[in-house]
Amino acid sequence: MSRRRMHLAAHFPGVNNTTVWADPESRSQIEFSSFEHLARTAERGQFDFLFLAEGLRLREHKGFIHDLDVVGRPESITVLSALAGVTDHLGLAATVNATFNEPFELARRFATLDHLSGGRAAWNVVTSSDAFTGENFRRGGFLDRADRYRRAAEFLETARELWNSWTPDGAPRPFAHRGRHFDIAGEFTVPRPPQGSPVVIQAGDSDEGREFAASAADVVFARHSSLEEGRVFYADVKRRLAKYGRTPDDLKIMPGIGVVLGDTAAEAQEKAAEIRRQQTSPQTALLTLEQIWGVDLSSYDPDGPLPDIDPVADPALTQGRTRRGDTVAIAEKWAALSREKGLSIRQTVIEAGGRQLLIGTPDAVATELDEFVQREAADGFVLVPHLTPGGLDDFVDDVVPLLQERGAFRTAYRGTTLRSHLGLPDPVRKG
């Protein structure tokens, strides 16, 4: 069997409590220089793409914006359009909500980004069904939760119809879409994108999310905490592709991951412990636990034991955040971990609540990343640094060369479009 090469992407930090803003090396999450620094570093490391998140409303907990979770994020496509001018190969991925946008307008923006960048645009499709976020929009919380993926699927289908509506010789022609969520007709104003269709990214671990990814996505932004969990997720999503006439290579699975490096294993562990403490203040520890238990825990000591009360099945203390899934099951798992290891609330949140971290020397991290790919737990990774904007510098300088030496990662870009970087087929022109 030939050696599998991994894909790498960079996530601009600044979401949730990942970023350690107290670090003196942490800079602005709004100034263009921060985005440019991370983008240039990722391109120097031959990364596939840079990935920006989106927030449509400042999130609240118990009616207040939490002081460690306030994030001011500029609009993603605008930032990426500017980055197209200072990069040559790096893919540019924007997270844009399919619930509070319309196909014609969004398809036009992504087609424009794809033209400006020479075929490097990507859309991370996300959804929302909560009225809290919807209050910022005319339609409010009009969408039933069960319909959010149905609308997203039809939204993406409609956008692809628009991108395909120009003739092969470059002339616009009329389009018409009649569906449950969209009834539109006219002529699309932007020529077909250089990639045919921007790369589509999807994040979601639910069964409906996995099915949506198998039917329509090019990349899955996954989250799993162990090699075995990754192998199970990978096999499940890949097996779903056949029913849609797709092959396993048509969809790349890239979990988000953090990396902490040290000259020795002990040094890396010490750095990682300090980073986790900085990311999880006593206030953040209680906030995180309240999201799981669904009740006010302000009277509990963050350095004391977990609450001995049952969690609420459908917590509503926090608004504007992605739901964590079965909170009762998560609470049981965290309580068992706390009992087994004698952990306090804060220690439990640090150990169980954070994004997966790879910790070690550059060689050890390179070996572990490679193992995930060779054992089919991932096709690559989205690096989520804890510093803005220099959090990728050490990884690109110290880990990427090791991956290249062992043949696990490219030494040069071999194409000009994001689809070529990812080894994805060109979309079939329809109509």
Phi, psi and omega per residue, in radians:
M1 nan 2.334 3.139
S2 -1.243 2.695 -3.113
R3 -1.237 2.332 3.120
R4 -1.484 2.297 3.077
R5 -1.684 2.431 -3.090
M6 -1.521 2.812 2.992
H7 -1.902 2.584 -3.141
L8 -2.302 2.451 3.065
A9 -2.383 2.827 -3.127
A10 -2.070 2.305 3.067
H11 -1.770 2.168 3.102
F12 -1.219 2.117 -3.050
P13 -1.251 2.865 3.130
G14 2.305 0.220 -3.115
V15 -2.004 2.487 -3.102
N16 0.992 -2.473 -3.121
N17 -1.905 0.497 -3.132
T18 -1.198 -0.799 -3.035
T19 -1.297 2.339 3.073
V20 -1.621 1.548 -3.055
W21 -1.218 -0.380 -3.122
A22 -1.295 -0.272 3.140
D23 -1.152 2.315 -3.117
P24 -1.074 -0.340 3.121
E25 -1.490 -0.116 3.139
S26 -1.395 2.301 -3.100
R27 -2.094 -2.855 -3.009
S28 -1.175 2.521 3.014
Q29 -1.706 0.164 -3.109
I30 -2.094 -0.666 -3.097
E31 -1.124 2.451 -3.079
F32 -1.079 -0.532 -3.124
S33 -1.029 -0.544 3.111
S34 -1.191 -0.801 3.119
F35 -1.107 -0.716 -3.124
E36 -1.124 -0.731 3.141
H37 -1.044 -0.866 -3.107
L38 -1.141 -0.695 -3.130
A39 -1.136 -0.772 3.134
R40 -1.139 -0.655 3.098
T41 -1.124 -0.787 3.130
A42 -1.090 -0.694 3.129
E43 -1.216 -0.641 3.063
R44 -1.067 -0.552 3.109
G45 -1.532 0.151 3.114
Q46 1.128 0.492 -3.131
F47 -1.153 2.694 3.109
D48 -1.242 -0.845 -3.093
F49 -2.734 2.837 2.992
L50 -1.840 2.383 -2.955
F51 -2.112 2.116 3.103
L52 -1.873 2.411 3.075
A53 -1.526 3.091 -3.128
E54 -2.491 2.497 3.010
G55 -2.308 2.195 -3.092
L56 -1.695 -0.137 3.043
R57 -2.788 2.517 3.063
L58 -1.141 2.258 -3.032
R59 -1.347 2.629 -3.083
E60 -2.204 2.659 3.067
H61 -2.365 2.105 -3.073
K62 0.962 0.605 3.058
G63 1.504 0.035 -3.121
F64 -2.205 2.554 3.009
I65 -1.324 2.116 -3.075
H66 -1.215 2.394 -2.994
D67 -1.182 -0.401 3.135
L68 -1.689 0.110 -3.046
D69 -2.213 0.227 3.116
V70 -1.393 2.165 -3.102
V71 -2.283 2.138 3.035
G72 -1.735 1.857 -3.075
R73 -1.994 2.137 3.055
P74 -1.125 2.869 3.130
E75 -1.168 2.277 -2.892
S76 -1.159 -0.809 -3.047
I77 -1.141 -0.590 3.080
T78 -1.095 -0.807 3.123
V79 -1.073 -0.791 -3.092
L80 -1.177 -0.564 3.079
S81 -1.099 -0.672 3.083
A82 -1.204 -0.693 3.131
L83 -1.162 -0.444 3.096
A84 -1.041 -0.479 -3.114
G85 -1.442 -0.230 -3.114
V86 -2.048 0.136 3.065
T87 -2.288 2.810 -3.108
D88 -2.072 -0.500 -3.038
H89 -2.206 -0.476 -2.994
L90 -1.085 2.267 3.022
G91 -1.160 2.652 -3.026
L92 -2.208 1.826 -2.998
A93 -1.931 2.152 3.139
A94 -1.926 2.334 2.990
T95 -1.492 2.087 -3.139
V96 -2.369 2.351 -3.039
N97 -1.347 2.249 3.135
A98 -1.476 -0.115 -3.137
T99 -1.505 -0.680 -3.040
F100 -1.957 0.636 3.020
N101 -2.441 3.040 3.131
E102 -2.154 2.523 -3.019
P103 -0.990 -0.808 -3.062
F104 -1.064 -0.860 -3.062
E105 -1.157 -0.759 -3.096
L106 -1.264 -0.673 3.080
A107 -1.056 -0.648 3.121
R108 -1.140 -0.734 -3.129
R109 -1.162 -0.743 -3.135
F110 -1.256 -0.633 3.069
A111 -1.090 -0.688 3.114
T112 -1.115 -0.792 3.118
L113 -1.074 -0.678 3.135
D114 -1.138 -0.686 3.090
H115 -1.186 -0.796 -3.112
L116 -1.063 -0.602 -3.060
S117 -1.658 -0.025 -3.103
G118 1.241 0.587 3.059
G119 1.625 0.714 -3.101
R120 -2.132 0.230 -3.046
A121 -1.456 2.590 3.047
A122 -2.513 2.580 -3.141
W123 -2.093 2.048 2.991
N124 -1.541 1.846 -3.037
V125 -1.413 2.082 3.057
V126 -2.176 2.865 -3.106
T127 -2.303 2.904 3.064
S128 -2.650 2.509 3.105
S129 -2.232 0.060 -3.033
D130 -1.565 2.454 -3.132
A131 -1.196 -0.411 3.123
F132 -1.023 -0.922 3.087
T133 -1.152 -0.659 -3.091
G134 -1.131 -0.315 3.124
E135 -1.096 -0.350 3.091
N136 -1.418 -0.016 -3.047
F137 -2.269 2.754 -3.057
R138 -0.992 -0.680 -3.033
R139 -1.512 -0.145 3.102
G140 1.017 -2.500 -3.107
G141 -1.601 0.937 -3.001
F142 -1.295 -0.323 -2.944
L143 -1.672 2.145 3.036
D144 -1.100 2.517 -3.106
R145 -0.976 -0.693 -3.097
A146 -1.133 -0.341 -3.076
D147 -1.631 -0.088 -2.970
R148 -1.137 -0.687 3.122
Y149 -1.322 -0.546 3.084
R150 -1.112 -0.754 3.110
R151 -1.154 -0.730 3.136
A152 -1.076 -0.733 -3.138
A153 -1.120 -0.752 3.124
E154 -1.231 -0.600 3.083
F155 -1.031 -0.865 -3.118
L156 -1.134 -0.735 3.080
E157 -1.009 -0.754 -3.127
T158 -1.162 -0.752 3.119
A159 -1.045 -0.719 3.132
R160 -1.166 -0.600 3.054
E161 -1.093 -0.692 3.131
L162 -1.172 -0.782 -3.141
W163 -1.091 -0.520 -3.121
N164 -1.561 -0.012 -2.950
S165 -1.340 -0.275 3.081
W166 -1.412 2.574 -3.125
T167 -1.272 2.806 3.121
P168 -1.007 -0.467 3.141
D169 -1.603 0.189 2.970
G170 1.532 0.632 3.107
A171 -2.117 2.436 3.098
P172 -1.239 2.630 3.061
R173 -2.483 2.758 -3.078
P174 -1.090 2.590 3.017
F175 -2.215 2.771 3.035
A176 -2.656 2.272 3.072
H177 -2.227 2.153 3.095
R178 -2.109 1.931 -3.117
G179 -2.542 -3.035 -3.096
R180 -1.169 -0.704 -3.042
H181 -1.785 -0.385 -3.073
F182 -2.373 2.349 3.082
D183 -2.357 1.602 -3.025
I184 -2.343 2.712 3.100
A185 -2.740 2.674 3.120
G186 2.709 -2.542 3.061
E187 -2.297 2.334 -3.140
F188 -1.337 2.466 -2.954
T189 -1.653 -0.096 -3.077
V190 -2.107 2.353 3.104
P191 -1.002 2.799 3.132
R192 -0.929 2.339 -3.103
P193 -1.045 2.646 3.118
P194 -0.951 -0.595 3.120
Q195 -1.478 0.002 -3.005
G196 1.449 -0.956 3.037
S197 -2.528 2.304 3.015
P198 -0.946 2.628 3.097
V199 -1.075 2.394 -3.118
V200 -1.878 2.181 3.127
I201 -1.936 2.555 3.130
Q202 -2.451 2.451 3.076
A203 -2.178 2.290 3.138
G204 2.842 2.282 -3.063
D205 -1.790 -0.120 -3.131
S206 -1.202 2.910 3.140
D207 -1.106 -0.708 3.131
E208 -1.186 -0.601 3.091
G209 -1.158 -0.710 3.111
R210 -1.136 -0.666 -3.131
E211 -1.211 -0.690 3.090
F212 -1.080 -0.728 3.122
A213 -1.093 -0.781 -3.117
A214 -1.126 -0.571 -3.082
S215 -1.454 -0.509 -2.909
A216 -2.427 -0.281 -3.002
A217 -1.618 2.801 3.040
D218 -1.818 -0.479 -3.123
V219 -2.425 2.444 3.026
V220 -1.950 2.147 3.037
F221 -1.543 1.729 -2.960
A222 -1.755 2.975 3.069
R223 -2.502 1.925 3.004
H224 -2.562 2.667 -2.899
S225 -1.841 0.028 -3.137
S226 -2.629 2.848 3.117
L227 -1.053 -0.774 -3.097
E228 -1.182 -0.715 3.066
E229 -1.059 -0.689 3.113
G230 -1.127 -0.705 3.138
R231 -1.126 -0.684 3.127
V232 -1.156 -0.829 3.125
F233 -1.065 -0.814 -3.103
Y234 -1.014 -0.860 -3.105
A235 -1.125 -0.679 -3.101
D236 -1.153 -0.811 -3.109
V237 -1.208 -0.727 -3.110
K238 -1.127 -0.625 -3.107
R239 -1.209 -0.354 -3.129
R240 -1.340 -0.275 -3.016
L241 -1.171 -0.616 -3.011
A242 -1.019 -0.639 -3.099
K243 -1.141 -0.298 3.120
Y244 -1.836 0.254 3.113
G245 1.231 0.481 -3.100
R246 -2.005 2.752 3.128
T247 -1.807 2.841 3.123
P248 -0.993 -0.522 -3.134
D249 -1.322 -0.184 -3.117
D250 -1.363 -0.152 -3.103
L251 -2.388 2.162 -3.141
K252 -1.762 2.273 3.138
I253 -1.808 2.061 -3.023
M254 -2.297 1.657 3.114
P255 -1.203 2.592 3.026
G256 -1.347 2.439 -3.047
I257 -2.665 2.544 3.023
G258 -1.829 2.687 -3.126
V259 -2.299 2.315 3.040
V260 -2.158 2.130 -3.052
L261 -1.907 2.616 3.046
G262 -2.616 2.812 3.096
D263 -1.181 -0.459 3.056
T264 -2.301 2.848 3.113
A265 -1.071 -0.687 -3.123
A266 -1.142 -0.715 3.119
E267 -1.114 -0.728 3.128
A268 -1.109 -0.733 3.122
Q269 -1.107 -0.686 3.131
E270 -1.149 -0.740 3.104
K271 -1.115 -0.743 -3.122
A272 -1.108 -0.705 3.134
A273 -1.094 -0.705 3.133
E274 -1.194 -0.699 3.104
I275 -1.072 -0.783 -3.134
R276 -1.122 -0.664 3.085
R277 -1.116 -0.708 3.128
Q278 -1.179 -0.614 3.139
Q279 -1.300 -0.404 -3.045
T280 -2.164 1.424 3.064
S281 -1.217 2.930 3.065
P282 -0.967 -0.702 3.119
Q283 -1.122 -0.759 -3.138
T284 -1.143 -0.616 3.118
A285 -1.077 -0.799 3.122
L286 -1.173 -0.733 3.120
L287 -1.013 -0.795 -3.119
T288 -1.110 -0.740 -3.132
L289 -1.183 -0.634 3.113
E290 -1.121 -0.569 3.077
Q291 -1.106 -0.558 -3.132
I292 -1.467 -0.837 -3.083
W293 -1.348 -0.453 3.076
G294 1.329 0.284 3.138
V295 -2.389 2.810 3.131
D296 -1.222 2.136 -3.133
L297 -2.049 0.372 -3.057
S298 -1.092 -0.352 3.133
S299 -1.441 -0.109 -3.114
Y300 -1.556 2.606 3.102
D301 -1.466 2.103 3.137
P302 -1.001 -0.450 3.123
D303 -1.677 0.194 3.080
G304 -1.809 -3.029 -3.093
P305 -1.253 2.853 3.086
L306 -1.128 2.706 3.128
P307 -1.113 2.543 3.132
D308 -1.731 0.590 3.128
I309 -2.019 2.735 -3.139
D310 -1.333 2.502 3.094
P311 -1.285 2.745 3.033
V312 -1.454 2.355 -3.003
A313 -1.124 -0.575 -3.084
D314 -2.304 1.362 -3.051
P315 -1.118 2.510 -3.121
A316 -2.300 0.316 3.140
L317 -1.192 -0.590 -3.047
T318 -1.852 2.334 3.136
Q319 -2.137 2.468 3.116
G320 1.591 0.057 3.104
R321 -1.838 2.679 3.023
T322 -1.182 2.375 3.119
R323 -1.123 2.520 -3.092
R324 -1.520 -0.037 -3.121
G325 1.769 -2.490 -3.110
D326 -1.329 1.625 -3.050
T327 -1.169 -0.537 3.105
V328 -1.122 -0.779 3.124
A329 -1.132 -0.693 3.123
I330 -1.125 -0.735 3.127
A331 -1.067 -0.729 3.113
E332 -1.105 -0.710 3.134
K333 -1.138 -0.769 -3.133
W334 -1.175 -0.673 3.128
A335 -1.121 -0.703 3.118
A336 -1.129 -0.712 3.105
L337 -1.090 -0.750 -3.133
S338 -1.098 -0.762 3.137
R339 -1.148 -0.750 -3.079
E340 -1.093 -0.711 -3.043
K341 -1.860 0.012 -3.139
G342 1.129 0.753 -3.044
L343 -1.628 2.561 3.011
S344 -1.366 3.106 3.091
I345 -1.005 -0.893 -3.088
R346 -1.122 -0.731 3.129
Q347 -1.122 -0.654 3.121
T348 -1.144 -0.779 3.133
V349 -1.107 -0.713 3.118
I350 -1.063 -0.774 -3.065
E351 -1.361 -0.641 -2.999
A352 -1.843 -0.358 -2.943
G353 -1.724 -0.156 -3.052
G354 -1.630 2.980 3.054
R355 -1.208 2.648 3.130
Q356 -1.014 2.347 3.080
L357 -2.035 2.370 2.925
L358 -1.746 2.172 -2.989
I359 -2.189 2.234 3.090
G360 2.769 -2.950 3.059
T361 -1.247 2.811 3.088
P362 -0.929 -0.708 -3.130
D363 -1.160 -0.719 -3.141
A364 -1.151 -0.702 3.128
V365 -1.162 -0.757 3.112
A366 -1.050 -0.714 3.137
T367 -1.115 -0.733 -3.101
E368 -1.231 -0.719 3.079
L369 -1.038 -0.785 -3.133
D370 -1.082 -0.686 -3.131
E371 -1.103 -0.708 3.107
F372 -0.991 -0.745 -3.095
V373 -1.294 -0.787 -3.092
Q374 -1.157 -0.531 -3.128
R375 -1.659 0.241 3.036
E376 1.001 0.850 2.946
A377 -1.813 -0.169 3.134
A378 -2.930 2.755 2.967
D379 -1.708 -0.218 3.137
G380 3.005 -2.850 -3.006
F381 -2.539 2.603 2.958
V382 -1.813 1.915 -3.112
L383 -1.315 2.218 -3.116
V384 -2.024 1.603 -3.085
P385 -1.296 2.814 -3.136
H386 -1.719 0.011 3.120
L387 -2.192 2.492 3.052
T388 -1.964 2.162 0.001
P389 -1.902 0.117 -2.998
G390 -1.616 0.267 -3.022
G391 -1.221 -0.223 3.119
L392 -1.735 -0.135 -2.988
D393 -0.979 -0.899 -3.095
D394 -1.140 -0.656 -3.139
F395 -1.110 -0.792 -3.123
V396 -1.171 -0.665 -3.112
D397 -1.309 -0.628 -2.940
D398 -1.945 -0.502 -3.082
V399 -1.725 -0.775 -3.106
V400 -0.956 -0.788 3.112
P401 -1.038 -0.604 3.117
L402 -1.200 -0.697 3.077
L403 -1.103 -0.699 3.132
Q404 -1.165 -0.691 -3.130
E405 -1.083 -0.620 -3.125
R406 -1.592 0.133 3.090
G407 1.299 0.356 -3.098
A408 -1.624 -0.156 -3.084
F409 -2.649 2.654 -3.083
R410 -1.064 2.695 3.024
T411 -1.826 -0.190 3.111
A412 -2.833 2.617 3.019
Y413 -1.169 2.388 -3.123
R414 -1.915 0.035 3.102
G415 -2.565 -3.073 -3.086
T416 -1.973 -0.288 -3.099
T417 -1.840 2.808 3.095
L418 -1.119 -0.642 3.091
R419 -1.049 -0.647 3.122
S420 -1.207 -0.654 3.091
H421 -1.064 -0.737 -3.057
L422 -1.475 -0.136 -3.100
G423 1.190 0.599 -3.128
L424 -1.661 2.549 3.094
P425 -1.230 2.647 3.030
D426 -1.196 2.420 3.136
P427 -1.116 2.518 3.112
V428 -1.309 2.236 3.104
R429 -1.213 2.252 3.130
K430 -2.029 2.567 3.085
G431 1.539 nan nan
